[in-house]
Amino acid sequence: MGTLKDRLKDDLHTAMKGRDELTTSTLRMALTAVSNAETAGDAARVLSDDEVLAVLAKEAKKRREAANAFAGAGRTDQAAKENAEGEILDRYLPAQLTDGEIDGLVADALRAGGFTGKAQMGPAMKAAQAAVAGRAEGGRVAAAVRRQLG
């Protein structure tokens, strides 16, 4: 099996052949974001699958935030388009954890690291993010850490 980037390219070609305009434009946007990430910095490099997943997660989050902003402004047609793009990107992301699963992983990470107070929020977040491993948005993880650090 090829890399995630190869899968995105293959799916783009399939969408183009099938004349699926929404999928085509979404995958083009995603591949552009990956290419931008590859050329950012001092030297161009090829991203690993984990790094490509991080780029896709960031793009999916942008779509959700834009959809919420458009919905709040009463632009339901644009919000629906953003939501549809987000759903296309979600196909390539690992399944998101439930709040209960996040709470359990955060509790284990805090216990293992010996974190007990809000003064240890930074190191506690680092441990919690490592435990969650990109399967939940940072805001949800931070909320769980704040709750549990009391």
C-alpha positions as CSV (number, residue, x, y, z in Angstrom):
1,M,0.0,0.0,0.0
2,G,1.2,3.5,-0.9
3,T,1.5,6.5,1.3
4,L,-1.5,8.7,2.3
5,K,-0.4,11.3,-0.1
6,D,-0.6,8.7,-2.9
7,R,-4.0,7.7,-1.8
8,L,-5.1,11.4,-1.9
9,K,-3.8,11.7,-5.4
10,D,-5.5,8.5,-6.6
11,D,-8.8,9.6,-5.1
12,L,-8.4,12.9,-6.8
13,H,-8.0,11.3,-10.2
14,T,-11.0,9.1,-9.5
15,A,-13.1,12.1,-8.5
16,M,-12.0,14.0,-11.6
17,K,-13.0,11.0,-13.8
18,G,-16.3,10.8,-12.1
19,R,-16.8,14.6,-12.4
20,D,-17.4,14.9,-8.6
21,E,-16.6,18.6,-8.3
22,L,-16.9,18.9,-4.5
23,T,-14.5,16.0,-3.9
24,T,-12.1,17.2,-6.6
25,S,-11.9,20.7,-5.2
26,T,-11.5,19.4,-1.6
27,L,-8.8,17.0,-2.5
28,R,-7.0,19.6,-4.6
29,M,-7.1,21.9,-1.6
30,A,-5.8,19.2,0.7
31,L,-2.9,18.3,-1.6
32,T,-2.0,22.0,-1.9
33,A,-1.9,22.2,1.9
34,V,0.4,19.1,2.0
35,S,2.6,20.6,-0.7
36,N,2.8,23.9,1.1
37,A,3.8,22.0,4.3
38,E,6.5,20.1,2.4
39,T,8.1,23.3,1.0
40,A,7.8,25.3,4.3
41,G,11.0,25.9,6.1
42,D,14.6,25.9,4.9
43,A,14.5,22.9,2.7
44,A,11.8,21.0,0.9
45,R,11.1,17.5,2.2
46,V,8.6,14.7,1.9
47,L,6.1,14.5,4.7
48,S,5.5,11.2,6.5
49,D,2.0,9.8,6.7
50,D,1.6,11.1,10.3
51,E,2.6,14.6,9.1
52,V,0.1,14.4,6.2
53,L,-2.6,13.4,8.8
54,A,-1.7,16.4,10.9
55,V,-2.1,18.7,7.8
56,L,-5.5,17.0,7.0
57,A,-6.7,17.4,10.6
58,K,-5.8,21.1,10.5
59,E,-7.7,21.5,7.2
60,A,-10.7,19.6,8.6
61,K,-10.7,21.8,11.6
62,K,-10.7,24.9,9.4
63,R,-13.7,23.6,7.6
64,R,-15.6,23.0,10.9
65,E,-14.8,26.5,12.1
66,A,-15.8,28.1,8.8
67,A,-19.0,26.2,8.8
68,N,-19.8,27.4,12.3
69,A,-19.0,31.0,11.3
70,F,-21.2,30.8,8.2
71,A,-24.0,29.2,10.1
72,G,-23.8,31.9,12.7
73,A,-24.0,34.5,10.0
74,G,-27.1,32.9,8.4
75,R,-25.2,31.7,5.3
76,T,-26.5,28.1,5.4
77,D,-25.5,27.3,1.8
78,Q,-21.9,28.1,2.5
79,A,-22.0,26.3,5.9
80,A,-23.3,23.2,4.2
81,K,-20.4,23.3,1.6
82,E,-17.8,23.7,4.4
83,N,-19.4,20.8,6.3
84,A,-19.4,18.6,3.1
85,E,-15.7,19.4,2.6
86,G,-15.0,18.5,6.2
87,E,-16.7,15.2,5.8
88,I,-14.6,14.4,2.7
89,L,-11.4,15.1,4.7
90,D,-12.7,13.1,7.7
91,R,-12.5,10.0,5.5
92,Y,-8.7,10.1,5.7
93,L,-8.5,10.8,9.4
94,P,-8.5,8.3,12.2
95,A,-11.8,7.9,14.1
96,Q,-12.2,10.6,16.7
97,L,-12.4,9.6,20.3
98,T,-15.5,10.1,22.4
99,D,-15.4,12.4,25.5
100,G,-15.4,9.3,27.7
101,E,-12.4,7.8,25.9
102,I,-10.5,11.1,26.1
103,D,-11.2,11.4,29.8
104,G,-9.9,7.8,30.4
105,L,-6.7,8.4,28.4
106,V,-6.1,11.8,30.0
107,A,-6.6,10.3,33.5
108,D,-4.1,7.5,32.7
109,A,-1.6,10.0,31.4
110,L,-1.9,12.3,34.4
111,R,-1.6,9.4,36.8
112,A,1.5,8.0,35.0
113,G,3.1,11.5,35.0
114,G,2.2,12.3,38.6
115,F,0.5,15.5,37.5
116,T,-1.8,16.9,40.2
117,G,-2.3,20.7,39.9
118,K,-3.0,23.4,37.4
119,A,0.6,24.6,37.7
120,Q,1.6,21.5,35.7
121,M,-0.8,22.2,32.8
122,G,2.0,22.4,30.2
123,P,3.7,19.1,30.9
124,A,0.3,17.5,31.6
125,M,-1.0,18.6,28.1
126,K,2.1,17.2,26.5
127,A,1.6,13.8,28.1
128,A,-2.2,13.9,27.3
129,Q,-1.6,14.8,23.7
130,A,0.9,11.9,23.4
131,A,-1.7,9.5,24.8
132,V,-4.5,10.7,22.5
133,A,-2.1,10.6,19.5
134,G,-4.1,12.9,17.2
135,R,-7.4,11.1,17.6
136,A,-9.0,14.2,19.2
137,E,-8.8,18.0,18.8
138,G,-6.5,19.8,21.1
139,G,-9.3,21.9,22.6
140,R,-11.2,18.8,23.7
141,V,-8.0,17.3,25.2
142,A,-7.2,20.6,27.0
143,A,-10.7,20.8,28.5
144,A,-10.3,17.2,29.8
145,V,-6.9,18.0,31.3
146,R,-8.3,21.3,32.9
147,R,-11.2,19.4,34.4
148,Q,-9.1,16.6,35.8
149,L,-6.3,18.9,37.2
150,G,-9.1,20.7,39.1
